[in-house]
Amino acid sequence: MILSLAWKNIWRSKRRSFVVMSAVAIGVWSIIFMVSFYNSMIGAISRNSLQHDYSHIQIHHEGYLSEPGLGFQVKKPSRLLEFPSQISDIQAVSARLIVNGMVASPKTNLGIQVYAIDPADERAVTALSGFLTAGDYFTNIKRNPILLSQKLAEKLKVKVRSKVVITVQDLEANIRAGAFRVSGIFHSKSPRINNGVIYVRHQDLSKLINLPDTAFNEFAYLLKDNESLIETKQMMEAKTNNLVRTYREIAPEFDMIEEGSAISKQVITVIVMLALLFGIINTMLMAVLERTKEIGMLRAIGMFKRKIFLMIVLETFMISLVSAPVGLMTGFLTNVYFEKNGGLDLSQYAGALEQYGGDAIFYPEIAQSTYLLLMLVVMMTALIGAIYPAIKAVNLKPLEAIRKL
């Protein structure tokens, strides 16, 4: 009887009930959209940093962190190149020789980092060849080819086949300079790479600074997935006495970004839930005050306080039970729409997003468990919101309530 009475009471004021249901549905939809947006943004930053820049794991000499450069080259590099065949979770490896230097064109010169690489290995780890916007991948220039970013090309005022001069120091701190030609121009999703990294072949740089072909100061490993990151690191540490670090250790800002995103999502969710809470309290309190005489009559004929309390709570619960799934379904369909129609296009903000390593197009990302969790949160919010109006109802004095107009 109480359940039937509560359901009928909801539809006695259809407009008011519809407003509350709409507010709950819109609130749930907005949370789903916001969480999907944040997950997509953070996921894009992580993927781009891994694929374009840090990779999953890097190996250096123990002293490299205190003095990056040629002085601390990795120990026994041939063994490190064998890791992909020994550890199944490793997809590819790229051995690098990284030095600081200058690049000069007839117009200007810039401070940069020179990445001396094996083109085939680097392509497997960072997909560098897929970022080209002009030229090709070390093939159209036979002697001393170089790849540089679009941003650096604009600063140097060079194009494909233009000559540039790279100046670096060798192990004895002697200045070495060599002429290189631009083989290709790329655009990376990594701001660090775009702003200050150029790529040359390892054989060309090692010849310029008189180093053997086995001289490397960084090994970058791409894993098949992120799930085995810690386990793979431990296996690699057992096989070498070099310094092994994951991308989270190399770039602690990853954790800061993810923690900041999690806090932002929680804050926005709390704000939306508080708005729904006060909306529910206000609506149900109005409903109680409008039915003061009716509630007093129910009390007068012997209805227990707990049943009146339960009736008000059930009214609120059923309003949320009807509207929350509508919001969940709308949020789900919104995500499906963007997934099937090319994502949410924010190309007009592409420049700003790329400064953080993000993409201009967002594809919604949300765990299925989030839908269930959000449904439970809405139900809990509704129940909390029903407590005060229900207490107000049960505290009405029957005789005074009956006399009210």
TORVO-251714 format. One record per residue (C-alpha): chain; x, y, z; residue number from 1; residue in one letter. Coordinates in nm, 2 decimals. Layout:
<sites>
['A',[X,Y,Z],NUM,'a']
...
</sites>
This chain:
<sites>
['A',[0.00,0.00,0.00],1,'m']
['A',[0.28,0.24,0.09],2,'i']
['A',[0.46,0.18,-0.24],3,'l']
['A',[0.14,0.24,-0.44],4,'s']
['A',[0.06,0.55,-0.25],5,'l']
['A',[0.41,0.69,-0.30],6,'a']
['A',[0.39,0.63,-0.67],7,'w']
['A',[0.06,0.80,-0.70],8,'k']
['A',[0.19,1.10,-0.50],9,'n']
['A',[0.47,1.15,-0.75],10,'i']
['A',[0.23,1.21,-1.03],11,'w']
['A',[-0.01,1.44,-0.84],12,'r']
['A',[0.22,1.72,-0.95],13,'s']
['A',[0.35,1.61,-1.28],14,'k']
['A',[0.53,1.93,-1.37],15,'r']
['A',[0.73,1.94,-1.04],16,'r']
['A',[0.82,1.57,-1.07],17,'s']
['A',[0.92,1.61,-1.43],18,'f']
['A',[1.15,1.90,-1.34],19,'v']
['A',[1.33,1.70,-1.07],20,'v']
['A',[1.36,1.40,-1.29],21,'m']
['A',[1.51,1.62,-1.57],22,'s']
['A',[1.76,1.77,-1.33],23,'a']
['A',[1.87,1.42,-1.21],24,'v']
['A',[1.90,1.29,-1.57],25,'a']
['A',[2.09,1.60,-1.69],26,'i']
['A',[2.32,1.58,-1.38],27,'g']
['A',[2.40,1.21,-1.45],28,'v']
['A',[2.46,1.28,-1.82],29,'w']
['A',[2.69,1.57,-1.74],30,'s']
['A',[2.90,1.36,-1.50],31,'i']
['A',[2.94,1.08,-1.76],32,'i']
['A',[3.04,1.33,-2.03],33,'f']
['A',[3.28,1.50,-1.80],34,'m']
['A',[3.45,1.18,-1.68],35,'v']
['A',[3.47,1.05,-2.04],36,'s']
['A',[3.63,1.38,-2.15],37,'f']
['A',[3.89,1.38,-1.87],38,'y']
['A',[3.97,1.01,-1.93],39,'n']
['A',[4.01,1.08,-2.30],40,'s']
['A',[4.24,1.38,-2.24],41,'m']
['A',[4.46,1.20,-1.99],42,'i']
['A',[4.47,0.89,-2.20],43,'g']
['A',[4.58,1.09,-2.50],44,'a']
['A',[4.86,1.26,-2.31],45,'i']
['A',[4.98,0.93,-2.18],46,'s']
['A',[4.97,0.75,-2.51],47,'r']
['A',[5.14,1.04,-2.70],48,'n']
['A',[5.42,1.07,-2.44],49,'s']
['A',[5.48,0.69,-2.46],50,'l']
['A',[5.47,0.67,-2.84],51,'q']
['A',[5.64,0.99,-2.92],52,'h']
['A',[5.88,1.05,-2.64],53,'d']
['A',[5.96,0.84,-2.33],54,'y']
['A',[5.85,0.49,-2.42],55,'s']
['A',[5.76,0.25,-2.14],56,'h']
['A',[6.11,0.18,-2.00],57,'i']
['A',[6.45,0.35,-2.04],58,'q']
['A',[6.79,0.22,-1.94],59,'i']
['A',[7.09,0.45,-1.87],60,'h']
['A',[7.42,0.43,-1.69],61,'h']
['A',[7.39,0.49,-1.31],62,'e']
['A',[7.58,0.82,-1.35],63,'g']
['A',[7.38,0.95,-1.64],64,'y']
['A',[7.12,1.13,-1.43],65,'l']
['A',[7.39,1.34,-1.25],66,'s']
['A',[7.58,1.42,-1.57],67,'e']
['A',[7.38,1.34,-1.89],68,'p']
['A',[7.61,1.32,-2.19],69,'g']
['A',[7.88,1.11,-2.35],70,'l']
['A',[8.07,1.04,-2.02],71,'g']
['A',[7.83,0.78,-1.90],72,'f']
['A',[7.75,0.52,-2.17],73,'q']
['A',[7.55,0.21,-2.09],74,'v']
['A',[7.73,-0.10,-1.99],75,'k']
['A',[7.73,-0.41,-2.22],76,'k']
['A',[7.49,-0.26,-2.48],77,'p']
['A',[7.48,-0.58,-2.69],78,'s']
['A',[7.30,-0.76,-2.40],79,'r']
['A',[7.04,-0.48,-2.38],80,'l']
['A',[6.95,-0.53,-2.75],81,'l']
['A',[6.87,-0.89,-2.68],82,'e']
['A',[6.60,-0.81,-2.42],83,'f']
['A',[6.31,-0.82,-2.67],84,'p']
['A',[6.40,-1.18,-2.76],85,'s']
['A',[6.43,-1.28,-2.39],86,'q']
['A',[6.13,-1.10,-2.24],87,'i']
['A',[5.81,-1.16,-2.42],88,'s']
['A',[5.63,-0.84,-2.30],89,'d']
['A',[5.89,-0.61,-2.48],90,'i']
['A',[5.77,-0.52,-2.83],91,'q']
['A',[6.07,-0.31,-2.96],92,'a']
['A',[6.39,-0.14,-2.85],93,'v']
['A',[6.58,0.16,-2.98],94,'s']
['A',[6.94,0.23,-2.88],95,'a']
['A',[7.03,0.61,-2.88],96,'r']
['A',[7.33,0.83,-2.84],97,'l']
['A',[7.21,1.16,-2.70],98,'i']
['A',[7.42,1.47,-2.68],99,'v']
['A',[7.35,1.84,-2.64],100,'n']
['A',[7.46,2.08,-2.91],101,'g']
['A',[7.38,2.35,-3.15],102,'m']
['A',[7.22,2.35,-3.49],103,'v']
['A',[7.28,2.64,-3.72],104,'a']
['A',[7.13,2.75,-4.05],105,'s']
['A',[7.23,3.05,-4.27],106,'p']
['A',[6.96,3.25,-4.08],107,'k']
['A',[7.00,3.15,-3.71],108,'t']
['A',[7.12,2.89,-3.46],109,'n']
['A',[6.95,2.70,-3.18],110,'l']
['A',[7.04,2.49,-2.88],111,'g']
['A',[6.91,2.14,-2.93],112,'i']
['A',[6.95,1.77,-2.83],113,'q']
['A',[7.09,1.54,-3.09],114,'v']
['A',[6.94,1.19,-3.09],115,'y']
['A',[7.16,0.96,-3.28],116,'a']
['A',[6.95,0.65,-3.37],117,'i']
['A',[6.91,0.35,-3.58],118,'d']
['A',[6.63,0.46,-3.81],119,'p']
['A',[6.46,0.11,-3.82],120,'a']
['A',[6.47,0.06,-3.45],121,'d']
['A',[6.35,0.41,-3.37],122,'e']
['A',[6.06,0.38,-3.61],123,'r']
['A',[5.95,0.06,-3.42],124,'a']
['A',[5.96,0.24,-3.08],125,'v']
['A',[5.83,0.59,-3.15],126,'t']
['A',[5.67,0.55,-3.50],127,'a']
['A',[5.89,0.85,-3.60],128,'l']
['A',[5.84,0.79,-3.97],129,'s']
['A',[5.46,0.83,-3.93],130,'g']
['A',[5.50,1.19,-3.81],131,'f']
['A',[5.66,1.33,-4.13],132,'l']
['A',[5.50,1.63,-4.29],133,'t']
['A',[5.76,1.68,-4.56],134,'a']
['A',[6.05,1.48,-4.71],135,'g']
['A',[6.11,1.12,-4.61],136,'d']
['A',[6.27,0.90,-4.35],137,'y']
['A',[6.65,0.92,-4.39],138,'f']
['A',[6.63,0.79,-4.75],139,'t']
['A',[6.65,1.09,-4.99],140,'n']
['A',[6.98,1.21,-4.85],141,'i']
['A',[7.27,0.97,-4.87],142,'k']
['A',[7.53,1.16,-4.66],143,'r']
['A',[7.45,1.29,-4.31],144,'n']
['A',[7.06,1.31,-4.33],145,'p']
['A',[6.88,1.48,-4.05],146,'i']
['A',[6.52,1.49,-3.93],147,'l']
['A',[6.39,1.79,-3.74],148,'l']
['A',[6.05,1.92,-3.63],149,'s']
['A',[5.83,2.16,-3.81],150,'q']
['A',[5.87,2.41,-3.53],151,'k']
['A',[6.25,2.40,-3.55],152,'l']
['A',[6.24,2.42,-3.93],153,'a']
['A',[6.04,2.74,-3.91],154,'e']
['A',[6.28,2.89,-3.65],155,'k']
['A',[6.58,2.79,-3.86],156,'l']
['A',[6.40,2.89,-4.19],157,'k']
['A',[6.50,2.57,-4.36],158,'v']
['A',[6.31,2.31,-4.57],159,'k']
['A',[6.38,1.96,-4.71],160,'v']
['A',[6.73,1.93,-4.85],161,'r']
['A',[6.85,2.25,-4.68],162,'s']
['A',[7.19,2.24,-4.52],163,'k']
['A',[7.24,2.28,-4.15],164,'v']
['A',[7.55,2.26,-3.93],165,'v']
['A',[7.55,2.06,-3.61],166,'i']
['A',[7.80,2.15,-3.34],167,'t']
['A',[7.87,1.91,-3.04],168,'v']
['A',[8.15,1.82,-2.80],169,'q']
['A',[8.33,1.49,-2.80],170,'d']
['A',[8.45,1.30,-2.50],171,'l']
['A',[8.75,1.53,-2.46],172,'e']
['A',[8.53,1.84,-2.48],173,'a']
['A',[8.67,1.93,-2.82],174,'n']
['A',[8.42,2.11,-3.05],175,'i']
['A',[8.31,1.91,-3.34],176,'r']
['A',[8.10,2.04,-3.63],177,'a']
['A',[7.94,1.87,-3.92],178,'g']
['A',[7.73,1.96,-4.22],179,'a']
['A',[7.39,1.78,-4.25],180,'f']
['A',[7.10,1.80,-4.49],181,'r']
['A',[6.74,1.80,-4.40],182,'v']
['A',[6.59,1.46,-4.50],183,'s']
['A',[6.25,1.51,-4.34],184,'g']
['A',[6.04,1.74,-4.13],185,'i']
['A',[5.80,1.60,-3.87],186,'f']
['A',[5.54,1.71,-3.63],187,'h']
['A',[5.53,1.52,-3.30],188,'s']
['A',[5.27,1.52,-3.03],189,'k']
['A',[5.55,1.57,-2.78],190,'s']
['A',[5.62,1.94,-2.70],191,'p']
['A',[5.97,1.85,-2.58],192,'r']
['A',[6.05,1.67,-2.91],193,'i']
['A',[5.90,1.95,-3.12],194,'n']
['A',[6.09,2.23,-2.93],195,'n']
['A',[6.44,2.09,-2.91],196,'g']
['A',[6.52,1.75,-3.05],197,'v']
['A',[6.67,1.65,-3.39],198,'i']
['A',[6.74,1.30,-3.52],199,'y']
['A',[7.05,1.18,-3.70],200,'v']
['A',[7.18,0.84,-3.78],201,'r']
['A',[7.40,0.69,-3.51],202,'h']
['A',[7.68,0.60,-3.76],203,'q']
['A',[7.70,0.97,-3.87],204,'d']
['A',[7.72,1.12,-3.52],205,'l']
['A',[7.96,0.85,-3.39],206,'s']
['A',[8.19,0.92,-3.68],207,'k']
['A',[8.18,1.29,-3.62],208,'l']
['A',[8.28,1.26,-3.25],209,'i']
['A',[8.51,0.96,-3.29],210,'n']
['A',[8.30,0.70,-3.09],211,'l']
['A',[8.26,0.33,-3.17],212,'p']
['A',[7.94,0.20,-3.32],213,'d']
['A',[7.85,0.04,-2.98],214,'t']
['A',[7.85,0.37,-2.79],215,'a']
['A',[7.50,0.44,-2.65],216,'f']
['A',[7.38,0.63,-2.35],217,'n']
['A',[7.00,0.55,-2.37],218,'e']
['A',[6.80,0.24,-2.45],219,'f']
['A',[6.42,0.29,-2.49],220,'a']
['A',[6.18,0.00,-2.47],221,'y']
['A',[5.82,-0.02,-2.60],222,'l']
['A',[5.61,-0.28,-2.42],223,'l']
['A',[5.31,-0.46,-2.57],224,'k']
['A',[5.09,-0.32,-2.30],225,'d']
['A',[5.11,-0.12,-1.98],226,'n']
['A',[4.98,-0.39,-1.75],227,'e']
['A',[5.32,-0.57,-1.73],228,'s']
['A',[5.53,-0.25,-1.67],229,'l']
['A',[5.65,-0.32,-1.32],230,'i']
['A',[5.70,-0.69,-1.37],231,'e']
['A',[5.90,-0.63,-1.69],232,'t']
['A',[6.11,-0.36,-1.52],233,'k']
['A',[6.20,-0.61,-1.24],234,'q']
['A',[6.30,-0.88,-1.50],235,'m']
['A',[6.52,-0.62,-1.68],236,'m']
['A',[6.69,-0.52,-1.35],237,'e']
['A',[6.78,-0.88,-1.29],238,'a']
['A',[6.96,-0.90,-1.62],239,'k']
['A',[7.16,-0.57,-1.61],240,'t']
['A',[7.35,-0.35,-1.36],241,'n']
['A',[7.25,-0.04,-1.55],242,'n']
['A',[6.98,0.20,-1.42],243,'l']
['A',[6.63,0.08,-1.53],244,'v']
['A',[6.34,0.33,-1.50],245,'r']
['A',[5.98,0.34,-1.61],246,'t']
['A',[5.82,0.64,-1.77],247,'y']
['A',[5.65,0.73,-1.45],248,'r']
['A',[5.99,0.76,-1.28],249,'e']
['A',[6.14,0.95,-1.57],250,'i']
['A',[5.85,1.19,-1.59],251,'a']
['A',[5.68,1.23,-1.24],252,'p']
['A',[5.44,1.48,-1.40],253,'e']
['A',[5.24,1.18,-1.52],254,'f']
['A',[5.13,1.10,-1.17],255,'d']
['A',[5.06,1.47,-1.10],256,'m']
['A',[4.84,1.50,-1.41],257,'i']
['A',[4.64,1.18,-1.33],258,'e']
['A',[4.60,1.28,-0.96],259,'e']
['A',[4.49,1.63,-1.06],260,'g']
['A',[4.24,1.48,-1.31],261,'s']
['A',[4.10,1.24,-1.05],262,'a']
['A',[4.06,1.53,-0.80],263,'i']
['A',[3.89,1.74,-1.07],264,'s']
['A',[3.65,1.46,-1.15],265,'k']
['A',[3.57,1.41,-0.79],266,'q']
['A',[3.51,1.79,-0.72],267,'v']
['A',[3.28,1.82,-1.02],268,'i']
['A',[3.09,1.51,-0.93],269,'t']
['A',[3.04,1.64,-0.57],270,'v']
['A',[2.92,1.98,-0.70],271,'i']
['A',[2.67,1.82,-0.93],272,'v']
['A',[2.55,1.58,-0.65],273,'m']
['A',[2.52,1.87,-0.41],274,'l']
['A',[2.31,2.06,-0.66],275,'a']
['A',[2.09,1.75,-0.70],276,'l']
['A',[2.07,1.70,-0.33],277,'l']
['A',[1.94,2.05,-0.26],278,'f']
['A',[1.70,2.03,-0.55],279,'g']
['A',[1.56,1.71,-0.41],280,'i']
['A',[1.53,1.84,-0.06],281,'i']
['A',[1.36,2.16,-0.18],282,'n']
['A',[1.11,1.97,-0.41],283,'t']
['A',[1.02,1.71,-0.15],284,'m']
['A',[0.99,1.97,0.13],285,'l']
['A',[0.74,2.16,-0.09],286,'m']
['A',[0.55,1.84,-0.15],287,'a']
['A',[0.53,1.77,0.22],288,'v']
['A',[0.42,2.13,0.30],289,'l']
['A',[0.15,2.12,0.03],290,'e']
['A',[0.01,1.79,0.18],291,'r']
['A',[0.03,1.90,0.54],292,'t']
['A',[-0.35,1.84,0.60],293,'k']
['A',[-0.34,1.51,0.42],294,'e']
['A',[-0.04,1.38,0.62],295,'i']
['A',[-0.21,1.50,0.94],296,'g']
['A',[-0.52,1.31,0.84],297,'m']
['A',[-0.32,0.99,0.79],298,'l']
['A',[-0.16,1.04,1.13],299,'r']
['A',[-0.50,1.10,1.28],300,'a']
['A',[-0.65,0.77,1.15],301,'i']
['A',[-0.36,0.58,1.29],302,'g']
['A',[-0.08,0.55,1.03],303,'m']
['A',[0.25,0.50,1.20],304,'f']
['A',[0.53,0.76,1.17],305,'k']
['A',[0.76,0.50,1.02],306,'r']
['A',[0.52,0.44,0.73],307,'k']
['A',[0.49,0.81,0.66],308,'i']
['A',[0.87,0.84,0.67],309,'f']
['A',[0.89,0.54,0.44],310,'l']
['A',[0.63,0.69,0.20],311,'m']
['A',[0.83,1.02,0.16],312,'i']
['A',[1.16,0.83,0.11],313,'v']
['A',[1.00,0.60,-0.15],314,'l']
['A',[0.87,0.89,-0.34],315,'e']
['A',[1.22,1.04,-0.37],316,'t']
['A',[1.38,0.70,-0.44],317,'f']
['A',[1.14,0.62,-0.72],318,'m']
['A',[1.19,0.96,-0.88],319,'i']
['A',[1.57,0.89,-0.89],320,'s']
['A',[1.51,0.53,-1.00],321,'l']
['A',[1.32,0.65,-1.30],322,'v']
['A',[1.55,0.95,-1.40],323,'s']
['A',[1.90,0.81,-1.32],324,'a']
['A',[1.88,0.53,-1.59],325,'p']
['A',[1.76,0.79,-1.84],326,'v']
['A',[2.07,1.00,-1.76],327,'g']
['A',[2.29,0.69,-1.78],328,'l']
['A',[2.15,0.58,-2.11],329,'m']
['A',[2.18,0.93,-2.26],330,'t']
['A',[2.54,0.95,-2.15],331,'g']
['A',[2.61,0.61,-2.30],332,'f']
['A',[2.45,0.70,-2.63],333,'l']
['A',[2.64,1.03,-2.64],334,'t']
['A',[2.97,0.84,-2.60],335,'n']
['A',[2.86,0.59,-2.87],336,'v']
['A',[2.78,0.88,-3.10],337,'y']
['A',[3.12,1.04,-3.07],338,'f']
['A',[3.29,0.70,-3.10],339,'e']
['A',[3.12,0.63,-3.43],340,'k']
['A',[3.13,0.99,-3.57],341,'n']
['A',[3.50,1.08,-3.55],342,'g']
['A',[3.51,1.20,-3.19],343,'g']
['A',[3.47,1.54,-3.04],344,'l']
['A',[3.66,1.78,-3.27],345,'d']
['A',[3.84,2.05,-3.08],346,'l']
['A',[4.07,2.15,-3.37],347,'s']
['A',[4.03,2.52,-3.30],348,'q']
['A',[4.22,2.46,-2.97],349,'y']
['A',[4.48,2.22,-3.12],350,'a']
['A',[4.77,2.45,-3.05],351,'g']
['A',[4.69,2.48,-2.68],352,'a']
['A',[4.62,2.11,-2.65],353,'l']
['A',[4.95,2.01,-2.81],354,'e']
['A',[5.14,2.22,-2.56],355,'q']
['A',[5.04,1.95,-2.31],356,'y']
['A',[5.08,1.66,-2.55],357,'g']
['A',[4.70,1.62,-2.60],358,'g']
['A',[4.50,1.54,-2.92],359,'d']
['A',[4.27,1.78,-3.10],360,'a']
['A',[4.00,1.51,-3.13],361,'i']
['A',[3.87,1.34,-2.82],362,'f']
['A',[3.72,0.99,-2.81],363,'y']
['A',[3.52,0.92,-2.49],364,'p']
['A',[3.68,0.67,-2.25],365,'e']
['A',[3.49,0.55,-1.95],366,'i']
['A',[3.49,0.22,-1.76],367,'a']
['A',[3.17,0.02,-1.75],368,'q']
['A',[3.19,0.00,-1.37],369,'s']
['A',[3.15,0.38,-1.37],370,'t']
['A',[2.79,0.36,-1.48],371,'y']
['A',[2.70,0.13,-1.19],372,'l']
['A',[2.90,0.34,-0.94],373,'l']
['A',[2.72,0.65,-1.06],374,'l']
['A',[2.38,0.49,-1.03],375,'m']
['A',[2.46,0.40,-0.67],376,'l']
['A',[2.58,0.75,-0.59],377,'v']
['A',[2.26,0.90,-0.73],378,'v']
['A',[2.05,0.66,-0.53],379,'m']
['A',[2.24,0.74,-0.21],380,'m']
['A',[2.21,1.12,-0.28],381,'t']
['A',[1.83,1.08,-0.33],382,'a']
['A',[1.79,0.89,-0.01],383,'l']
['A',[2.00,1.15,0.18],384,'i']
['A',[1.79,1.42,0.03],385,'g']
['A',[1.47,1.26,0.14],386,'a']
['A',[1.56,1.24,0.51],387,'i']
['A',[1.49,1.60,0.61],388,'y']
['A',[1.15,1.63,0.43],389,'p']
['A',[1.05,1.29,0.57],390,'a']
['A',[1.15,1.40,0.93],391,'i']
['A',[0.95,1.72,0.87],392,'k']
['A',[0.65,1.51,0.77],393,'a']
['A',[0.66,1.27,1.07],394,'v']
['A',[0.70,1.56,1.31],395,'n']
['A',[0.37,1.72,1.21],396,'l']
['A',[0.11,1.72,1.48],397,'k']
['A',[-0.21,1.56,1.35],398,'p']
['A',[-0.46,1.82,1.50],399,'l']
['A',[-0.26,2.12,1.39],400,'e']
['A',[-0.20,1.98,1.05],401,'a']
['A',[-0.57,1.90,0.99],402,'i']
['A',[-0.68,2.25,1.08],403,'r']
['A',[-0.44,2.41,0.82],404,'k']
['A',[-0.59,2.52,0.49],405,'l']
</sites>
